[in-house]
Amino acid sequence: MRGKLIGWLLVVGVVALLVAMFTLQNAERVADLSLNLGFAAWATDGPQPVPLLMLVSMAVGLLVGGGWGVMASWSAARRAERAEAQLSLTASQKVDDWG
């Protein structure tokens, strides 16, 4: 247990260090963003810092992936509950048949 905690802390520390280095090295870089769908268009007010764009895109990806995982977990939990209820019903019927 302690080894896992130390391992996770090392991984989180390395990732945090890499993110900090990327942010410091690319703080001055900017990009203009726009999206034209034909019927609607969107653009940023001005150039946005690349580290901010990376952070926002990573956060959106984590939210989408996390939401997907939570929904899959809920679905699996419902299937398990139904299976347990059916197994319980089947087991009680077998006891009654022998009784």
Biopython code that builds the backbone (N, CA, C, O; Angstrom):
import numpy as np
from Bio.PDB.StructureBuilder import StructureBuilder

atoms = [
    (1, "MET", "N", (0.820, -1.191, 0.000)),
    (1, "MET", "CA", (0.000, 0.000, 0.000)),
    (1, "MET", "C", (0.868, 1.262, 0.000)),
    (1, "MET", "O", (0.609, 2.204, -0.749)),
    (2, "ARG", "N", (1.880, 1.269, 0.832)),
    (2, "ARG", "CA", (2.756, 2.437, 0.925)),
    (2, "ARG", "C", (3.545, 2.621, -0.372)),
    (2, "ARG", "O", (3.779, 3.748, -0.808)),
    (3, "GLY", "N", (3.952, 1.509, -0.984)),
    (3, "GLY", "CA", (4.684, 1.592, -2.244)),
    (3, "GLY", "C", (3.839, 2.177, -3.361)),
    (3, "GLY", "O", (4.338, 2.948, -4.180)),
    (4, "LYS", "N", (2.542, 1.812, -3.399)),
    (4, "LYS", "CA", (1.638, 2.365, -4.411)),
    (4, "LYS", "C", (1.490, 3.870, -4.230)),
    (4, "LYS", "O", (1.507, 4.626, -5.201)),
    (5, "LEU", "N", (1.344, 4.294, -2.982)),
    (5, "LEU", "CA", (1.190, 5.722, -2.697)),
    (5, "LEU", "C", (2.424, 6.498, -3.146)),
    (5, "LEU", "O", (2.305, 7.559, -3.760)),
    (6, "ILE", "N", (3.590, 5.975, -2.845)),
    (6, "ILE", "CA", (4.834, 6.642, -3.253)),
    (6, "ILE", "C", (4.929, 6.682, -4.775)),
    (6, "ILE", "O", (5.341, 7.690, -5.349)),
    (7, "GLY", "N", (4.545, 5.577, -5.430)),
    (7, "GLY", "CA", (4.560, 5.541, -6.893)),
    (7, "GLY", "C", (3.639, 6.583, -7.495)),
    (7, "GLY", "O", (4.026, 7.294, -8.423)),
    (8, "TRP", "N", (2.401, 6.684, -6.967)),
    (8, "TRP", "CA", (1.453, 7.673, -7.478)),
    (8, "TRP", "C", (1.940, 9.093, -7.224)),
    (8, "TRP", "O", (1.786, 9.968, -8.076)),
    (9, "LEU", "N", (2.523, 9.320, -6.063)),
    (9, "LEU", "CA", (3.059, 10.651, -5.771)),
    (9, "LEU", "C", (4.189, 11.017, -6.726)),
    (9, "LEU", "O", (4.293, 12.166, -7.155)),
    (10, "LEU", "N", (5.032, 10.049, -7.059)),
    (10, "LEU", "CA", (6.104, 10.307, -8.029)),
    (10, "LEU", "C", (5.527, 10.630, -9.405)),
    (10, "LEU", "O", (5.988, 11.561, -10.065)),
    (11, "VAL", "N", (4.532, 9.875, -9.838)),
    (11, "VAL", "CA", (3.916, 10.119, -11.148)),
    (11, "VAL", "C", (3.275, 11.504, -11.175)),
    (11, "VAL", "O", (3.468, 12.262, -12.126)),
    (12, "VAL", "N", (2.517, 11.832, -10.139)),
    (12, "VAL", "CA", (1.867, 13.145, -10.084)),
    (12, "VAL", "C", (2.909, 14.260, -10.042)),
    (12, "VAL", "O", (2.733, 15.296, -10.682)),
    (13, "GLY", "N", (3.984, 14.056, -9.299)),
    (13, "GLY", "CA", (5.042, 15.051, -9.236)),
    (13, "GLY", "C", (5.720, 15.274, -10.575)),
    (13, "GLY", "O", (5.968, 16.416, -10.961)),
    (14, "VAL", "N", (6.022, 14.199, -11.286)),
    (14, "VAL", "CA", (6.658, 14.318, -12.609)),
    (14, "VAL", "C", (5.727, 15.027, -13.581)),
    (14, "VAL", "O", (6.165, 15.899, -14.331)),
    (15, "VAL", "N", (4.442, 14.662, -13.578)),
    (15, "VAL", "CA", (3.478, 15.305, -14.479)),
    (15, "VAL", "C", (3.357, 16.790, -14.137)),
    (15, "VAL", "O", (3.343, 17.632, -15.035)),
    (16, "ALA", "N", (3.271, 17.115, -12.851)),
    (16, "ALA", "CA", (3.178, 18.525, -12.451)),
    (16, "ALA", "C", (4.422, 19.299, -12.880)),
    (16, "ALA", "O", (4.321, 20.443, -13.322)),
    (17, "LEU", "N", (5.579, 18.685, -12.751)),
    (17, "LEU", "CA", (6.813, 19.332, -13.174)),
    (17, "LEU", "C", (6.816, 19.580, -14.684)),
    (17, "LEU", "O", (7.208, 20.656, -15.134)),
    (18, "LEU", "N", (6.381, 18.589, -15.465)),
    (18, "LEU", "CA", (6.329, 18.757, -16.918)),
    (18, "LEU", "C", (5.338, 19.842, -17.322)),
    (18, "LEU", "O", (5.618, 20.638, -18.219)),
    (19, "VAL", "N", (4.187, 19.878, -16.667)),
    (19, "VAL", "CA", (3.189, 20.915, -16.974)),
    (19, "VAL", "C", (3.741, 22.293, -16.629)),
    (19, "VAL", "O", (3.563, 23.236, -17.400)),
    (20, "ALA", "N", (4.404, 22.424, -15.489)),
    (20, "ALA", "CA", (4.986, 23.713, -15.103)),
    (20, "ALA", "C", (6.056, 24.144, -16.104)),
    (20, "ALA", "O", (6.104, 25.310, -16.498)),
    (21, "MET", "N", (6.911, 23.211, -16.515)),
    (21, "MET", "CA", (7.953, 23.556, -17.489)),
    (21, "MET", "C", (7.336, 23.983, -18.816)),
    (21, "MET", "O", (7.782, 24.963, -19.414)),
    (22, "PHE", "N", (6.317, 23.261, -19.288)),
    (22, "PHE", "CA", (5.656, 23.613, -20.546)),
    (22, "PHE", "C", (5.039, 25.000, -20.446)),
    (22, "PHE", "O", (5.163, 25.810, -21.365)),
    (23, "THR", "N", (4.373, 25.272, -19.324)),
    (23, "THR", "CA", (3.711, 26.563, -19.144)),
    (23, "THR", "C", (4.728, 27.700, -19.140)),
    (23, "THR", "O", (4.515, 28.723, -19.791)),
    (24, "LEU", "N", (5.822, 27.531, -18.416)),
    (24, "LEU", "CA", (6.838, 28.584, -18.350)),
    (24, "LEU", "C", (7.522, 28.803, -19.698)),
    (24, "LEU", "O", (7.808, 29.941, -20.070)),
    (25, "GLN", "N", (7.784, 27.731, -20.424)),
    (25, "GLN", "CA", (8.488, 27.867, -21.697)),
    (25, "GLN", "C", (7.600, 28.417, -22.807)),
    (25, "GLN", "O", (8.104, 29.011, -23.760)),
    (26, "ASN", "N", (6.287, 28.227, -22.698)),
    (26, "ASN", "CA", (5.387, 28.627, -23.784)),
    (26, "ASN", "C", (4.400, 29.713, -23.377)),
    (26, "ASN", "O", (3.389, 29.908, -24.051)),
    (27, "ALA", "N", (4.674, 30.414, -22.299)),
    (27, "ALA", "CA", (3.739, 31.432, -21.801)),
    (27, "ALA", "C", (3.531, 32.557, -22.806)),
    (27, "ALA", "O", (2.447, 33.138, -22.866)),
    (28, "GLU", "N", (4.537, 32.867, -23.580)),
    (28, "GLU", "CA", (4.438, 33.983, -24.528)),
    (28, "GLU", "C", (3.821, 33.580, -25.869)),
    (28, "GLU", "O", (3.463, 34.452, -26.661)),
    (29, "ARG", "N", (3.693, 32.309, -26.133)),
    (29, "ARG", "CA", (3.121, 31.868, -27.415)),
    (29, "ARG", "C", (1.607, 32.002, -27.377)),
    (29, "ARG", "O", (0.970, 31.649, -26.384)),
    (30, "VAL", "N", (1.041, 32.507, -28.449)),
    (30, "VAL", "CA", (-0.403, 32.712, -28.532)),
    (30, "VAL", "C", (-0.924, 32.156, -29.852)),
    (30, "VAL", "O", (-0.171, 31.940, -30.801)),
    (31, "ALA", "N", (-2.241, 31.932, -29.884)),
    (31, "ALA", "CA", (-2.875, 31.431, -31.105)),
    (31, "ALA", "C", (-4.270, 32.034, -31.211)),
    (31, "ALA", "O", (-4.965, 32.211, -30.210)),
    (32, "ASP", "N", (-4.666, 32.348, -32.445)),
    (32, "ASP", "CA", (-6.035, 32.794, -32.721)),
    (32, "ASP", "C", (-6.874, 31.571, -33.052)),
    (32, "ASP", "O", (-6.447, 30.707, -33.817)),
    (33, "LEU", "N", (-8.061, 31.498, -32.478)),
    (33, "LEU", "CA", (-8.947, 30.373, -32.745)),
    (33, "LEU", "C", (-10.247, 30.860, -33.352)),
    (33, "LEU", "O", (-10.774, 31.903, -32.966)),
    (34, "SER", "N", (-10.766, 30.090, -34.315)),
    (34, "SER", "CA", (-12.077, 30.394, -34.888)),
    (34, "SER", "C", (-12.698, 29.086, -35.374)),
    (34, "SER", "O", (-12.004, 28.114, -35.670)),
    (35, "LEU", "N", (-14.017, 29.097, -35.444)),
    (35, "LEU", "CA", (-14.767, 27.936, -35.918)),
    (35, "LEU", "C", (-15.919, 28.453, -36.757)),
    (35, "LEU", "O", (-16.732, 29.245, -36.281)),
    (36, "ASN", "N", (-15.992, 28.009, -38.009)),
    (36, "ASN", "CA", (-17.060, 28.418, -38.910)),
    (36, "ASN", "C", (-17.805, 27.168, -39.349)),
    (36, "ASN", "O", (-17.256, 26.328, -40.062)),
    (37, "LEU", "N", (-19.067, 27.044, -38.918)),
    (37, "LEU", "CA", (-19.880, 25.877, -39.264)),
    (37, "LEU", "C", (-20.756, 26.109, -40.485)),
    (37, "LEU", "O", (-21.527, 25.225, -40.861)),
    (38, "GLY", "N", (-20.658, 27.255, -41.102)),
    (38, "GLY", "CA", (-21.490, 27.570, -42.250)),
    (38, "GLY", "C", (-22.733, 28.349, -41.835)),
    (38, "GLY", "O", (-23.060, 29.372, -42.437)),
    (39, "PHE", "N", (-23.418, 27.869, -40.817)),
    (39, "PHE", "CA", (-24.610, 28.560, -40.334)),
    (39, "PHE", "C", (-24.312, 29.374, -39.073)),
    (39, "PHE", "O", (-25.119, 30.211, -38.666)),
    (40, "ALA", "N", (-23.164, 29.130, -38.464)),
    (40, "ALA", "CA", (-22.759, 29.877, -37.272)),
    (40, "ALA", "C", (-21.236, 29.933, -37.237)),
    (40, "ALA", "O", (-20.555, 29.010, -37.684)),
    (41, "ALA", "N", (-20.722, 31.020, -36.703)),
    (41, "ALA", "CA", (-19.270, 31.185, -36.608)),
    (41, "ALA", "C", (-18.911, 31.643, -35.207)),
    (41, "ALA", "O", (-19.685, 32.334, -34.544)),
    (42, "TRP", "N", (-17.736, 31.250, -34.770)),
    (42, "TRP", "CA", (-17.257, 31.606, -33.439)),
    (42, "TRP", "C", (-15.772, 31.906, -33.533)),
    (42, "TRP", "O", (-15.050, 31.250, -34.284)),
    (43, "ALA", "N", (-15.308, 32.900, -32.771)),
    (43, "ALA", "CA", (-13.887, 33.238, -32.734)),
    (43, "ALA", "C", (-13.557, 33.816, -31.364)),
    (43, "ALA", "O", (-14.406, 34.420, -30.707)),
    (44, "THR", "N", (-12.328, 33.624, -30.951)),
    (44, "THR", "CA", (-11.903, 34.216, -29.682)),
    (44, "THR", "C", (-11.746, 35.727, -29.863)),
    (44, "THR", "O", (-11.576, 36.211, -30.982)),
    (45, "ASP", "N", (-11.805, 36.457, -28.769)),
    (45, "ASP", "CA", (-11.686, 37.924, -28.827)),
    (45, "ASP", "C", (-10.319, 38.362, -29.320)),
    (45, "ASP", "O", (-10.186, 39.414, -29.945)),
    (46, "GLY", "N", (-9.326, 37.575, -29.045)),
    (46, "GLY", "CA", (-7.964, 37.904, -29.454)),
    (46, "GLY", "C", (-7.103, 36.672, -29.298)),
    (46, "GLY", "O", (-7.612, 35.593, -28.995)),
    (47, "PRO", "N", (-5.818, 36.815, -29.499)),
    (47, "PRO", "CA", (-4.934, 35.668, -29.338)),
    (47, "PRO", "C", (-4.962, 35.143, -27.903)),
    (47, "PRO", "O", (-4.951, 35.919, -26.948)),
    (48, "GLN", "N", (-5.000, 33.825, -27.766)),
    (48, "GLN", "CA", (-5.035, 33.169, -26.458)),
    (48, "GLN", "C", (-3.711, 32.457, -26.210)),
    (48, "GLN", "O", (-3.120, 31.927, -27.151)),
    (49, "PRO", "N", (-3.230, 32.430, -24.974)),
    (49, "PRO", "CA", (-1.980, 31.728, -24.666)),
    (49, "PRO", "C", (-2.127, 30.218, -24.913)),
    (49, "PRO", "O", (-3.136, 29.615, -24.548)),
    (50, "VAL", "N", (-1.129, 29.636, -25.520)),
    (50, "VAL", "CA", (-1.154, 28.203, -25.835)),
    (50, "VAL", "C", (-1.298, 27.349, -24.566)),
    (50, "VAL", "O", (-2.076, 26.395, -24.590)),
    (51, "PRO", "N", (-0.598, 27.633, -23.466)),
    (51, "PRO", "CA", (-0.809, 26.805, -22.264)),
    (51, "PRO", "C", (-2.257, 26.820, -21.773)),
    (51, "PRO", "O", (-2.760, 25.799, -21.305)),
    (52, "LEU", "N", (-2.933, 27.972, -21.876)),
    (52, "LEU", "CA", (-4.333, 28.043, -21.484)),
    (52, "LEU", "C", (-5.193, 27.167, -22.390)),
    (52, "LEU", "O", (-6.075, 26.454, -21.912)),
    (53, "LEU", "N", (-4.940, 27.219, -23.690)),
    (53, "LEU", "CA", (-5.693, 26.389, -24.634)),
    (53, "LEU", "C", (-5.479, 24.905, -24.348)),
    (53, "LEU", "O", (-6.416, 24.109, -24.415)),
    (54, "MET", "N", (-4.243, 24.544, -24.030)),
    (54, "MET", "CA", (-3.937, 23.139, -23.710)),
    (54, "MET", "C", (-4.665, 22.720, -22.429)),
    (54, "MET", "O", (-5.225, 21.626, -22.363)),
    (55, "LEU", "N", (-4.656, 23.579, -21.422)),
    (55, "LEU", "CA", (-5.304, 23.275, -20.151)),
    (55, "LEU", "C", (-6.817, 23.106, -20.335)),
    (55, "LEU", "O", (-7.412, 22.174, -19.795)),
    (56, "VAL", "N", (-7.428, 24.005, -21.094)),
    (56, "VAL", "CA", (-8.868, 23.921, -21.330)),
    (56, "VAL", "C", (-9.207, 22.657, -22.106)),
    (56, "VAL", "O", (-10.169, 21.968, -21.764)),
    (57, "SER", "N", (-8.441, 22.337, -23.140)),
    (57, "SER", "CA", (-8.738, 21.134, -23.912)),
    (57, "SER", "C", (-8.540, 19.872, -23.074)),
    (57, "SER", "O", (-9.297, 18.913, -23.224)),
    (58, "MET", "N", (-7.538, 19.854, -22.198)),
    (58, "MET", "CA", (-7.323, 18.705, -21.330)),
    (58, "MET", "C", (-8.476, 18.580, -20.332)),
    (58, "MET", "O", (-8.944, 17.472, -20.070)),
    (59, "ALA", "N", (-8.934, 19.689, -19.780)),
    (59, "ALA", "CA", (-10.044, 19.659, -18.825)),
    (59, "ALA", "C", (-11.326, 19.154, -19.483)),
    (59, "ALA", "O", (-12.055, 18.354, -18.896)),
    (60, "VAL", "N", (-11.598, 19.621, -20.698)),
    (60, "VAL", "CA", (-12.785, 19.155, -21.414)),
    (60, "VAL", "C", (-12.684, 17.656, -21.683)),
    (60, "VAL", "O", (-13.664, 16.928, -21.525)),
    (61, "GLY", "N", (-11.511, 17.197, -22.088)),
    (61, "GLY", "CA", (-11.324, 15.770, -22.323)),
    (61, "GLY", "C", (-11.523, 14.942, -21.062)),
    (61, "GLY", "O", (-12.131, 13.873, -21.109)),
    (62, "LEU", "N", (-11.012, 15.432, -19.932)),
    (62, "LEU", "CA", (-11.206, 14.720, -18.669)),
    (62, "LEU", "C", (-12.676, 14.689, -18.273)),
    (62, "LEU", "O", (-13.163, 13.667, -17.788)),
    (63, "LEU", "N", (-13.383, 15.785, -18.470)),
    (63, "LEU", "CA", (-14.803, 15.819, -18.136)),
    (63, "LEU", "C", (-15.610, 14.865, -19.012)),
    (63, "LEU", "O", (-16.463, 14.132, -18.512)),
    (64, "VAL", "N", (-15.341, 14.873, -20.309)),
    (64, "VAL", "CA", (-16.065, 13.973, -21.215)),
    (64, "VAL", "C", (-15.740, 12.515, -20.886)),
    (64, "VAL", "O", (-16.643, 11.686, -20.768)),
    (65, "GLY", "N", (-14.457, 12.206, -20.740)),
    (65, "GLY", "CA", (-14.061, 10.840, -20.415)),
    (65, "GLY", "C", (-14.562, 10.405, -19.050)),
    (65, "GLY", "O", (-15.000, 9.267, -18.884)),
    (66, "GLY", "N", (-14.502, 11.299, -18.070)),
    (66, "GLY", "CA", (-15.002, 10.982, -16.737)),
    (66, "GLY", "C", (-16.504, 10.759, -16.737)),
    (66, "GLY", "O", (-17.001, 9.845, -16.080)),
    (67, "GLY", "N", (-17.226, 11.589, -17.469)),
    (67, "GLY", "CA", (-18.680, 11.411, -17.581)),
    (67, "GLY", "C", (-19.028, 10.089, -18.226)),
    (67, "GLY", "O", (-19.950, 9.396, -17.797)),
    (68, "TRP", "N", (-18.277, 9.744, -19.266)),
    (68, "TRP", "CA", (-18.490, 8.471, -19.940)),
    (68, "TRP", "C", (-18.248, 7.312, -18.968)),
    (68, "TRP", "O", (-19.017, 6.351, -18.936)),
    (69, "GLY", "N", (-17.186, 7.407, -18.186)),
    (69, "GLY", "CA", (-16.859, 6.360, -17.216)),
    (69, "GLY", "C", (-17.899, 6.238, -16.116)),
    (69, "GLY", "O", (-18.244, 5.130, -15.704)),
    (70, "VAL", "N", (-18.402, 7.378, -15.636)),
    (70, "VAL", "CA", (-19.436, 7.354, -14.591)),
    (70, "VAL", "C", (-20.705, 6.708, -15.123)),
    (70, "VAL", "O", (-21.329, 5.903, -14.431)),
    (71, "MET", "N", (-21.094, 7.053, -16.348)),
    (71, "MET", "CA", (-22.301, 6.451, -16.918)),
    (71, "MET", "C", (-22.128, 4.950, -17.111)),
    (71, "MET", "O", (-23.065, 4.187, -16.874)),
    (72, "ALA", "N", (-20.956, 4.519, -17.534)),
    (72, "ALA", "CA", (-20.698, 3.088, -17.690)),
    (72, "ALA", "C", (-20.731, 2.382, -16.341)),
    (72, "ALA", "O", (-21.232, 1.262, -16.239)),
    (73, "SER", "N", (-20.208, 3.020, -15.317)),
    (73, "SER", "CA", (-20.225, 2.444, -13.967)),
    (73, "SER", "C", (-21.654, 2.309, -13.456)),
    (73, "SER", "O", (-22.007, 1.283, -12.874)),
    (74, "TRP", "N", (-22.479, 3.332, -13.666)),
    (74, "TRP", "CA", (-23.876, 3.258, -13.240)),
    (74, "TRP", "C", (-24.608, 2.134, -13.971)),
    (74, "TRP", "O", (-25.398, 1.405, -13.371)),
    (75, "SER", "N", (-24.339, 2.002, -15.263)),
    (75, "SER", "CA", (-24.974, 0.950, -16.051)),
    (75, "SER", "C", (-24.569, -0.430, -15.532)),
    (75, "SER", "O", (-25.412, -1.319, -15.409)),
    (76, "ALA", "N", (-23.297, -0.611, -15.230)),
    (76, "ALA", "CA", (-22.828, -1.889, -14.708)),
    (76, "ALA", "C", (-23.432, -2.168, -13.333)),
    (76, "ALA", "O", (-23.768, -3.312, -13.027)),
    (77, "ALA", "N", (-23.571, -1.151, -12.518)),
    (77, "ALA", "CA", (-24.172, -1.331, -11.189)),
    (77, "ALA", "C", (-25.636, -1.742, -11.311)),
    (77, "ALA", "O", (-26.095, -2.604, -10.563)),
    (78, "ARG", "N", (-26.374, -1.142, -12.241)),
    (78, "ARG", "CA", (-27.779, -1.529, -12.444)),
    (78, "ARG", "C", (-27.883, -2.971, -12.917)),
    (78, "ARG", "O", (-28.748, -3.717, -12.457)),
    (79, "ARG", "N", (-26.995, -3.372, -13.847)),
    (79, "ARG", "CA", (-27.021, -4.763, -14.323)),
    (79, "ARG", "C", (-26.708, -5.726, -13.186)),
    (79, "ARG", "O", (-27.328, -6.785, -13.089)),
    (80, "ALA", "N", (-25.758, -5.376, -12.326)),
    (80, "ALA", "CA", (-25.410, -6.237, -11.191)),
    (80, "ALA", "C", (-26.576, -6.344, -10.218)),
    (80, "ALA", "O", (-26.856, -7.426, -9.702)),
    (81, "GLU", "N", (-27.259, -5.230, -9.965)),
    (81, "GLU", "CA", (-28.412, -5.265, -9.057)),
    (81, "GLU", "C", (-29.519, -6.144, -9.621)),
    (81, "GLU", "O", (-30.130, -6.918, -8.884)),
    (82, "ARG", "N", (-29.786, -6.033, -10.925)),
    (82, "ARG", "CA", (-30.811, -6.880, -11.539)),
    (82, "ARG", "C", (-30.426, -8.345, -11.466)),
    (82, "ARG", "O", (-31.272, -9.197, -11.197)),
    (83, "ALA", "N", (-29.147, -8.648, -11.705)),
    (83, "ALA", "CA", (-28.695, -10.031, -11.650)),
    (83, "ALA", "C", (-28.802, -10.583, -10.234)),
    (83, "ALA", "O", (-29.203, -11.731, -10.046)),
    (84, "GLU", "N", (-28.446, -9.775, -9.236)),
    (84, "GLU", "CA", (-28.557, -10.217, -7.845)),
    (84, "GLU", "C", (-30.010, -10.447, -7.457)),
    (84, "GLU", "O", (-30.326, -11.418, -6.769)),
    (85, "ALA", "N", (-30.899, -9.551, -7.898)),
    (85, "ALA", "CA", (-32.317, -9.719, -7.586)),
    (85, "ALA", "C", (-32.864, -10.992, -8.233)),
    (85, "ALA", "O", (-33.624, -11.733, -7.608)),
    (86, "GLN", "N", (-32.480, -11.240, -9.471)),
    (86, "GLN", "CA", (-32.948, -12.445, -10.158)),
    (86, "GLN", "C", (-32.376, -13.701, -9.499)),
    (86, "GLN", "O", (-33.080, -14.701, -9.352)),
    (87, "LEU", "N", (-31.121, -13.654, -9.109)),
    (87, "LEU", "CA", (-30.499, -14.795, -8.430)),
    (87, "LEU", "C", (-31.170, -15.049, -7.089)),
    (87, "LEU", "O", (-31.400, -16.199, -6.714)),
    (88, "SER", "N", (-31.484, -13.983, -6.367)),
    (88, "SER", "CA", (-32.163, -14.111, -5.081)),
    (88, "SER", "C", (-33.550, -14.720, -5.268)),
    (88, "SER", "O", (-33.960, -15.586, -4.495)),
    (89, "LEU", "N", (-34.269, -14.271, -6.289)),
    (89, "LEU", "CA", (-35.598, -14.804, -6.581)),
    (89, "LEU", "C", (-35.519, -16.272, -6.959)),
    (89, "LEU", "O", (-36.328, -17.078, -6.500)),
    (90, "THR", "N", (-34.552, -16.624, -7.790)),
    (90, "THR", "CA", (-34.367, -18.016, -8.209)),
    (90, "THR", "C", (-34.001, -18.888, -7.020)),
    (90, "THR", "O", (-34.512, -20.000, -6.888)),
    (91, "ALA", "N", (-33.121, -18.398, -6.153)),
    (91, "ALA", "CA", (-32.701, -19.169, -4.985)),
    (91, "ALA", "C", (-33.875, -19.369, -4.034)),
    (91, "ALA", "O", (-34.017, -20.453, -3.468)),
    (92, "SER", "N", (-34.724, -18.354, -3.840)),
    (92, "SER", "CA", (-35.868, -18.510, -2.932)),
    (92, "SER", "C", (-36.892, -19.471, -3.516)),
    (92, "SER", "O", (-37.542, -20.187, -2.754)),
    (93, "GLN", "N", (-37.064, -19.520, -4.824)),
    (93, "GLN", "CA", (-37.987, -20.463, -5.450)),
    (93, "GLN", "C", (-37.483, -21.880, -5.288)),
    (93, "GLN", "O", (-38.293, -22.782, -5.075)),
    (94, "LYS", "N", (-36.179, -22.122, -5.378)),
    (94, "LYS", "CA", (-35.636, -23.465, -5.215)),
    (94, "LYS", "C", (-35.814, -23.947, -3.798)),
    (94, "LYS", "O", (-36.094, -25.124, -3.575)),
    (95, "VAL", "N", (-35.656, -23.040, -2.813)),
    (95, "VAL", "CA", (-35.860, -23.417, -1.414)),
    (95, "VAL", "C", (-37.326, -23.812, -1.212)),
    (95, "VAL", "O", (-37.616, -24.785, -0.516)),
    (96, "ASP", "N", (-38.253, -23.056, -1.822)),
    (96, "ASP", "CA", (-39.664, -23.367, -1.678)),
    (96, "ASP", "C", (-40.010, -24.693, -2.335)),
    (96, "ASP", "O", (-40.852, -25.426, -1.816)),
    (97, "ASP", "N", (-39.388, -25.024, -3.462)),
    (97, "ASP", "CA", (-39.642, -26.275, -4.151)),
    (97, "ASP", "C", (-39.222, -27.471, -3.306)),
    (97, "ASP", "O", (-39.865, -28.520, -3.363)),
    (98, "TRP", "N", (-38.162, -27.331, -2.529)),
    (98, "TRP", "CA", (-37.654, -28.423, -1.710)),
    (98, "TRP", "C", (-38.369, -28.487, -0.365)),
    (98, "TRP", "O", (-38.373, -29.519, 0.306)),
    (99, "GLY", "N", (-38.967, -27.376, 0.009)),
    (99, "GLY", "CA", (-39.537, -27.256, 1.343)),
    (99, "GLY", "C", (-40.721, -28.086, 1.522)),
    (99, "GLY", "O", (-41.314, -28.091, 2.600)),
]
sb = StructureBuilder()
sb.init_structure("model")
sb.init_model(0)
sb.init_chain("A")
sb.init_seg("    ")
for serial, (resi, resn, name, xyz) in enumerate(atoms, 1):
    if name == "N":
        sb.init_residue(resn, " ", resi, " ")
    sb.init_atom(name, np.array(xyz, "f"), 0.0, 1.0, " ", f" {name:<3s}", serial, name[0])
structure = sb.get_structure()
